[in-house]
């Protein structure tokens, strides 16, 4: 009997020592009625910093509402470390860890809408050459039409079960952000997820570190 009691105490002590993973439900799921697929989909996005020694910092832009989709729920979980979310229009997650390579998991439920008819570009922007990388086109666009707030944005481009990080140019017209198709870049697919103007990055000990991404459709 005494041995069994000691075993129970040891198990309870082990449970108390186990640390919960840092978790934040940024956009709560309020149980609203969901539209049927494919207009509504759930994704699990996992970012994995490369293994290494020394302190780690990760900055990740988080998806937000736009003309073509609404984020119905958003929750974040990391293996360990400390994180905070800042910003409103373009939310950014900042994670710090003293060591290791904690995975960052973002669970999303998205409601997609039919693509809107895009506003035509103003003449000053339409006349710019399109055979430029996004950053160069944006630099020229800022000179001729700064009121359109040209910028480079980053997002995930889905190809079957794989996802890659892409970048494209966008401008603000009539209160909405409009993507700009550039000739040297592949056509922007409809199956993509815009993240924001900050490029996802990981830094370990002051040097850039690799940051891989995995996407699972739930």
C-alpha positions in Angstrom: 0.0 0.0 0.0 2.8 2.4 0.9 4.6 1.6 -2.4 1.4 2.4 -4.4 1.0 5.7 -2.5 4.5 6.7 -3.3 3.9 5.9 -6.9 0.8 8.1 -7.0 2.7 11.0 -5.4 5.6 10.6 -7.9 3.1 10.8 -10.8 1.4 13.9 -9.4 4.8 15.6 -8.9 5.7 14.8 -12.5 2.4 16.4 -13.7 3.0 19.5 -11.7 6.5 19.9 -13.2 5.3 19.7 -16.8 5.1 23.2 -18.3 2.2 24.3 -20.4 3.0 25.6 -23.9 2.5 29.4 -24.2 -0.9 29.9 -25.9 -2.9 32.8 -27.1 -6.4 32.8 -28.7 -6.1 36.1 -30.6 -9.4 35.9 -32.5 -11.8 33.7 -30.5 -14.1 31.4 -32.3 -17.5 32.6 -31.2 -19.4 29.6 -32.6 -20.9 31.5 -35.5 -22.5 29.6 -38.3 -19.8 28.7 -40.8 -20.3 28.8 -44.6 -19.5 25.5 -46.4 -16.1 24.7 -48.0 -14.4 26.0 -50.1 -15.5 29.4 -48.8 -14.5 28.4 -45.3 -11.3 26.5 -44.5 -9.2 25.7 -41.5 -5.4 25.8 -41.6 -2.6 24.8 -39.2 0.6 26.8 -40.1 3.7 25.7 -38.3 6.9 27.8 -38.5 10.1 25.9 -37.5 13.4 27.9 -36.8 16.6 26.0 -37.6 18.3 24.3 -34.7 21.2 26.1 -33.2 22.8 27.5 -30.0 22.2 30.8 -28.4 19.2 33.1 -28.0 16.6 33.2 -30.7 14.2 35.9 -31.9 11.4 35.4 -34.4 9.1 38.0 -36.0 6.0 36.7 -37.9 3.3 38.7 -39.6 -0.2 37.3 -38.8 -3.0 37.1 -41.3 -5.7 39.7 -41.0 -9.1 40.6 -42.6 -9.1 41.9 -46.1 -11.4 42.4 -49.1 -11.2 38.8 -50.0 -11.2 37.0 -46.6 -12.1 37.3 -43.0 -10.2 35.6 -40.2 -12.9 34.0 -38.1 -10.6 32.5 -35.5 -6.9 32.6 -34.8 -4.9 30.9 -32.0 -1.1 30.7 -31.5 0.9 28.1 -29.6 4.7 27.8 -29.2 6.7 25.0 -27.7 8.5 27.3 -25.3 9.8 30.8 -25.0 8.0 34.1 -24.6 5.9 35.9 -27.3 3.7 39.0 -27.7 1.5 40.3 -30.5 1.6 44.0 -31.5 -0.1 46.1 -34.1 -3.7 46.3 -35.3 -3.9 46.6 -39.1 -0.8 44.4 -39.6 -0.4 42.2 -36.5 3.1 40.9 -35.8 4.1 38.1 -33.4 7.5 38.5 -31.7 9.0 35.5 -30.0 12.1 35.2 -27.9 13.7 32.1 -26.5 16.9 31.7 -24.5 17.8 28.5 -26.4 16.4 25.8 -28.6 14.2 26.0 -31.7 10.6 26.2 -30.6 8.0 25.6 -33.2 5.3 28.3 -33.6 1.8 26.9 -34.5 -0.9 29.2 -35.9 -4.4 27.7 -36.2 -6.7 29.7 -38.4 -10.3 29.5 -39.6 -10.8 31.7 -42.7 -13.8 32.7 -44.7 -13.0 33.5 -48.3 -15.2 35.7 -50.5 -15.5 35.9 -54.2 -12.7 38.1 -55.6 -13.7 41.7 -56.0 -13.4 43.5 -59.3 -10.1 45.4 -58.9 -9.9 49.1 -59.3 -7.7 50.0 -62.4 -4.3 51.5 -61.5 -4.0 55.3 -61.8 -2.2 56.3 -65.0 1.0 57.2 -63.1 1.2 53.6 -61.8 -0.1 51.9 -65.0 2.7 53.5 -67.0 5.5 52.1 -64.9 7.4 49.1 -66.4 6.1 45.8 -65.1 9.4 43.8 -65.8 10.7 44.7 -62.3 11.1 42.8 -59.1 8.4 43.8 -56.5 10.8 46.0 -54.4 12.1 47.9 -57.5 8.5 48.5 -58.8 7.5 49.7 -55.4 10.4 52.1 -55.2 9.4 53.7 -58.5 5.7 53.7 -57.6 6.5 55.7 -54.4 8.1 58.4 -56.5 5.2 58.9 -58.9 2.2 58.1 -56.6 3.1 58.2 -52.9 -0.6 58.7 -52.1 -1.3 55.1 -53.1 1.1 53.9 -50.3 2.9 51.3 -52.6 4.6 48.5 -50.6 5.8 45.0 -50.8 3.8 42.3 -48.9 4.6 38.7 -48.1 2.3 35.7 -48.0 2.0 32.0 -48.4 1.4 30.6 -51.8 -0.2 27.1 -51.7 0.7 24.4 -54.2 -1.2 21.3 -53.3 0.0 20.3 -49.9 3.1 22.5 -50.1 3.4 26.2 -49.2 6.1 28.6 -50.1 6.7 32.2 -49.0 6.1 34.7 -51.8 6.3 38.5 -52.2 4.3 40.8 -54.4 3.5 44.5 -54.8 0.3 46.2 -53.6 -1.2 49.7 -53.6 -4.1 51.2 -51.6 -7.0 52.3 -53.8 -10.4 53.3 -52.6 -9.6 52.2 -49.1 -8.6 48.7 -50.1 -5.2 47.1 -50.8 -4.9 45.9 -54.4 -2.2 43.5 -55.6 -0.2 44.4 -58.7 0.8 41.6 -61.1 4.4 42.1 -62.4 5.6 40.3 -65.6 8.7 38.6 -64.3 6.8 37.0 -61.4 4.5 34.0 -61.8 0.8 34.9 -61.9 -0.5 35.4 -58.4 -2.7 32.4 -57.6 -6.0 32.7 -55.9 -4.9 30.0 -53.4 -2.7 32.2 -51.3 -2.7 33.8 -47.9 -1.5 37.4 -47.5 0.5 37.9 -44.3 1.6 41.5 -44.4 4.4 44.0 -45.1 6.9 42.4 -42.7 9.0 39.5 -44.0 9.0 36.5 -41.6 12.4 36.3 -40.1 14.4 34.4 -37.4 17.7 35.7 -35.8 19.9 33.7 -33.6 22.8 35.4 -31.8 22.6 38.4 -34.2 22.8 36.3 -37.4 19.9 35.4 -39.7 18.6 31.8 -39.1 16.5 29.6 -41.4 12.8 29.6 -40.9 10.8 26.8 -42.5 7.0 26.7 -42.8 4.5 23.8 -43.0 0.8 24.1 -43.8 -1.9 21.5 -43.0 -5.5 21.9 -44.1 -7.7 20.7 -41.4 
